[in-house]
Amino acid sequence: MSLARKISLLFGTAVLLVIIVTLWSPWLQMSALNHQAVLLQAKLAASAAYQAVDLRAPDWDLAQAELQRVWPILEDELGLQAEVPHLVPVGE
């Protein structure tokens, strides 16, 4: 293989590597932004559910029914695009 062919192959590999890195970097950034947006939406839904019902009440079915009633209003006010959360008692 001639020297010109080797240099041409090396240059082509370098150009390909630059293109891959150039496309990979924004992909990573967009992936992180998408993850952050989903996490923010989940936090907003959890906060809305927490503030909508009295979680100290012993009747969780009543609290779930109240959340079912209030959730459409919260969706409109906060711009949520999530289903009604299911309340799960953790740690008695």
C-alpha angles and dihedrals in degrees: 000000000000125000091245090055092049092050091047091051092047092049092048091051091050092050091049091049091051091051092049093049091046092055096038096055097059090043090058091047093049091047091053092047091050091050090049092051092051091048091050091050090051092049091049092050092047092049092048091050091047093052095042099062138038103248092186090069113108094223108078092178090060090049090050091050090051090050090050089053097046100038098084089055091050091049091056096043098044100030093240119172099193137108120253107284119239113233113231121190111228123191117357 
